[in-house]
Structures are given as structure tokens and as C-alpha cells.
Amino acid sequence: MKLKGFANIFLKYKNYLMLSFIMFLTIMVVLSSTLERKYDLKLGEVSQYTIKAPRETQDKYSTEHRIKVAQDEVAAQFNHRKEVRYDVLEKLENLFKEFYELKDYQVIADSVFLDLNKNYGIELEINDYKAILSLDINDLNTYERFLSNVINKVYELKIEDGNVSDLENVKSFTREEINKTVEHEGFNEISVNIILPMIKPNFFYDHEKTEQKREEAAKNVSPVIVKKDQVIIEAGDIVNESHISILDSLGILKTSNINWGLNFAILTLILLTFVIEYLYYRRYQKDCINNVNFLNVIMIIKFLVVILVRVIGEDYVYIVPFALGPLSITALINNNVSLMTNLMTLVLIGIITKFNIIVVFMSLFNVILGTLFLKRLKNRIHFIKLSSWFGIINVIILTTITFIIGNVKSLVLLDIVFSFLGGILSAILVAGILPIFENLFNIVTSMKLLELINPEHPLLKKLVVEAPGTYNHSLMVANLAEAASDAIGANSLLTRVSAYYHDIGKTGKPYFFRENQVGSKNPHDRIDPLTSANIIFSHVKYGIQLAREYKLPKFVEHAIEGHHANTLAKYFYLTMKNNSKNPDEVNEKDFRYGGELPKTKEVTILMFADSVEAAVRSLSEPTQENIKKMIEDIVDDKIRDGQLKNSPISFKDIEIMKESFLKTLKGIYHERIEYPKEENKENNSGV
């Protein structure tokens, strides 16, 4: 129970644990850059150093540990003595020979029965013996065979010598076998008291064979080899016997003095940057504080930047992609968060590089330009185009600062090349890691949304080819929903993307939907209403399946499921009732979609836009009055049906949305086939 409780706590707070862990790693990486290469380490301490092996050596402690683990995993070896079974059966046979002989006697002294108990190690009462001897010869033979069969079944089990659990299993098994056959309650216990005392272990521990297996396991263990330049211990790790063993074998374990004052001052500065960030987010970016995914993205990118600076080192520091942080956080979250985060990261970079003025200025300009330029980016290709600009900026900073500080002689061509490559790498890395962060933390960037509305997207092309009517319907819904989202301040681009893909499931059976039935008969005319409803409902499930297959963002799945919510397919429901001999037996639940109610403004708008577009399209006379009335009817019907219970949309937003729908719909629809009135309010069924 305690483990289960711990697991539940871990799952609940795993994102925060990850955040804390990455923050800890970031702090240690920065601190490690300030420590001198002196390795005065003691067992159980927290290492303040990252130490690499100067040459190859064997980790004797870890090798011995592997051997011990391998040997401990060797199961104890036992010998199976099959003769034990036959000894027991022979003993039982001899006992019954005694019974056969005793049956010839008219009077038997009690001492005879007591001698049988002693000789055969059983525990029967005198009355038990009398009960057995009361059986006729045939029944006694049958009883002997029964007990022999039970013993044979018992010895199909493994009975280890000294294993209490095995003995308990034998007892339970014996009783079960006896109880299954013997109906006379008295003979149940008699049988148990005969068999159990006779049962002996049939598997005996083989010490020699076990030790042989342990030796073989030890020989199969490969020694743990520490390669040259392999990290022996990282800053923040607890020093264990393995570390001591390796350092001792390399001869690099020695004492040193630690400058605690310097470490404390640097740690204070590091923590101060985190505190300032937190206060800024809490005051001005509450969405960031409330979304642990955003916090993890910030911390991971911060960690990536500092680790790159730390690992690349002072000699090649200009090749560090300093714009990685500004570009990626701006793309994933927003400019303001990116600016503050990367200004604080700049302090950490300064600590690692001992506040190299060129590096500090290069980072500063990358931060400013990275948060400003990204506003104009429309797709990932622009990252590549932008990379050369960052490279040029880095070269300008390097050369100008070098001239300003009067250190021109130190300027070498390699540094200029590295600084230019650093800018190139920044944009390339960002273009590469953005999809990872988008998928890992379920973050949707504007660039991702723009890519999704590209007509060349394979799923949209599939929709055009297989369900052209649905594609046109989706475009109309997108126009309606996007305008309404803009009007109420929702995410209009996200809404448009949702509209593009909300009906992709119709590609499964396109001709069962009215918009794809041009010039063909309606297949619903040939099937019953319930089957028709289930076919219509299936497009939601298939749409979600396609969304996952094409790796669309989660919000698209929510839009596919939520744009119908649990709406009633009234056309089929009423048709079923009207044609049924027992209309009261028609279950309304069978004619409702099985989706969740909308939980966002965007999905709510999509739900209304989908229904409104389909309904207005069916009007024979789409006048302004008819369109307005249709919008009012659909909105009122959805509200009455409880479709907005979980939606954050307000009544004010709904009024604005209706006005937007009316404005957009004027004059854009051609004459359509009019549905029955009952269906007008539920035309988003698609029939």
C-alpha cells in the first residue's frame, strides 16, 4: 500500500520532480565550471567535480559488484530424487498388507494399532483402524489405489528439503485431492493422516552444483572498463566505492582545499536568477506559472544552453549557439518569457565563461534579436534563412568588442569562423528541436498551425480527393469559426486548423454524408435509421484514428470529438420513432454522439459553426432573416441540450459569435436542399 501511495504521489508530481531535477542539474553544471581540478573526495560525499579518466582502467569495485549480483541471481541447485516417491508408495503398500492380514483376526489388541502408528510414522486413532478394517476386500483395494494415486499426484510437485512453503502446498494439495473424491467425512481425515506423515522431500540442495553455477556466472561477467576521457563522476553525484576505486587505480585521488566562500557566492547568484524569473512570471506571465510544461521547456532549454557552454569550453566558446534559447522559447511560448528567461541565462553563461565580455555581449545581442526577429517567422524554413543573420551579428560583435578592448592581436580567423557557425547552428538546432518539444510537452506553435493549414498537408489532400464536399464544408466552417474566434478574442488560428480537420473521419465513408452525394442516391434510404446513425457517428472515431496516425496535435483530436459532443442525431431519432410500432422503446441514447462536451472556446465555436454551416446550406431561401433565425434556433437548441456545461464561453461571447456568423454567412451560400425542420437543428450529423 505504501509503495502504491508513493507511486501515485510520483505520478501526480512527476512534472514538478522533473523540473526540480533539471534545475538541480543546471545549478551543478554552472557550479562545476568554477571549481579547480583537485579531487579530495570521500565516500558518501556529494562530488563538486566532473572528473574524466586520463587513461583506460578497470573499475574493480563495479566489476566485483557485477560478479556478486550475477552470483546472487544464480538459483540454488537441487537434485531430484525420484526414488523418494517409490519408497513412500512401498511404505503405503506394506501398511495395507498389514491391514489385509489383520482382517482375518476376530479380536485385535489396541497395542497392535499403536505399533502400526509407531512403525509407519502415522497418527491414526484406534477407531480409524477399525473403520479401515471394516471395509471389505474390494473396498480396501480401491482405497489403497486411491491413496497411491494421491501420492503420485503429490510427487508431481516439487518438494524442496527444508522449504516450509512447499510443505504447506503439499498439505493443501493433499487435502484438496482427498476431498474431491472421498465423500465420507471420517475417511477424509484418515486419508490425510495416513499420507501426510509419509510424504518426504524429493528435491535436495546440491551445494557443489550451486557453487559451480556461481563460478560460471562470475566468469561470464565482463569487467567494467573506464575508457579514456570517460566521465568518472559528475558534479552533484554521491561519491561511492566505485568512484574511489577508479580514482585510486588511476592514481589521481589526492587532497585539496575548497573555496567555500566563492562557491556560496556563485550559488547565491545562480539562485537569484531563478528567483527573479519566478517573480516575473508570477507577476506578468501567470499562464507560464500555471503550466508546468512551459516551466519544464524553459528549464530544459536553459540547461541545454549552459551544458553546451560548459562542454564546448573556453577555447571554442564562440561556436556555442547562443541564439538557441531566445529562438526556441519565443517559438514555443512567447517573446516576453523568452526575453526574461534568456537574460537570466546570460548571467549563468557569464559565470561559466568567467564573464568573458565578448561572450556576454554576443549572448545579449542574440537574446534581443532572437526575441524580436521570430515575430516575423512563418515556417521552419525561415529559421535556416535567419541563421546567416545571426552568424553575421556574432562576427560583428566579436570583431568590434575585440577592437574596443584593444585586444586585436588575439583575434584569429578560427574564432571568426566559429562565431559565424555559432549563428548558423542556432537556427538549425532550433528547427530540429522544436518538433520534439511540441510533441513531448503538447505545445502547439504558430508555425505548427500554419503548417497544418497548408493545402499540401497529406491529410487535407486525402480529404480533397476522397470527400471533396466535406473539404468545401470544412473551409466554410473554418471561415465562420475563425471570424467568430477573432471577434471574441479566442485563438483564431487554432480554431481554423480545428475546422480544417474536424470532419476528416468522413473519408472513411464519404458517400454517407450529404455534401458528398452530388449526383448519386442517398445510401441512407436503403438502411434503417439506427444503422445510419451509427455510420454517421463512426466518422468521429475514425477521425481521431486518422489524427493519431498522421500525428496531429492533441487539440485536433479534441476538436474532432468535441464538435459533436453528445448531440442528438434528431433526424434519425425522429425517423426511427415515427416508423416504429413501439416508439416509446426507441432509446434516445442510441442516437447521441459519444463525445465529450467542449472544454475550450475554440471547440465550442467550432461546434456551432459546423451546425450553422450545414443548416444554412440546406435552406432553399437563405435570406438574412432565415439565416438569422437558423443561427438562433441552433444556438438555443445546443444550450438547452446542455452542450455548453463544460465550456468557458460566456453569453456575451455567444451573442458576439452569432453576429459574426450572420455577417460571414450573408451572400456566401448557394441554394441547397432543405432538410426537415427536425433535422435543421442537427445538420452537423452530416447527412
Buried (B, 14 or more C-beta within 10 A) or exposed (E): EEEEEEEEEEEEEEBEEBBEEBBEBBBBBBBBBBBEEBBEBEEEEEBBBBBBBEEEBBBBBBBBBBBBEBBEEBEEBBEEBEEBBEEBBEBBEEBBEBBEEBBEEEEBEEEEBEEBBEEBEBEBEEEBBEBBBEBEEEEBEEBBEBBBEBBEEBBEBBBBBEBEEBBEBBBEBBBEBBEEEBEEEEBBBBBBBBBBBBBBBBBBBBEEEBEEBBEEBBEEBEEBEBEEEEEBBBBBBEBBBBBBBBBEBBEBBEEEEEEEEEBEEBBEBBEEBBEBBEEBBEEEBEEBBEBBBBBBBBBBBBBBBBBBBBEBEEEEBBBBBBBBBBBBBBBBBBBBBBBBBBBBBBBBBBBBBEEBBBBBBBBBBBBBBBBBBBEEBEEBEBBEEBBEBBBEBBBEBBBEBBEEEEEEEEBEEEBBBBBBBBBBBBBBBBBEBBBEBBEEBEBBBBBBBBBBBEEEBEBBEBBBEBBBBBBBBBBBBBBBBBBBBBBBEBBBBBBBBBBBBBBBBBBBBBBBBBBBBEEEEEBBEEEEBBEBBBBBBBBBBBBBBBBEEBEBBEBBBBBBBBBBBBBBBBBBBBBBBEEEEEEEEBEEEBBBBEBEBBBBBBBBBBBBBBBBBBBBBBBEEBEEEEBBEBBEBBBEBBEEBEBBEBBEBEEEBBEBBBBBBBEBBEEEBEEBEBBEEEBBBBBBBBB
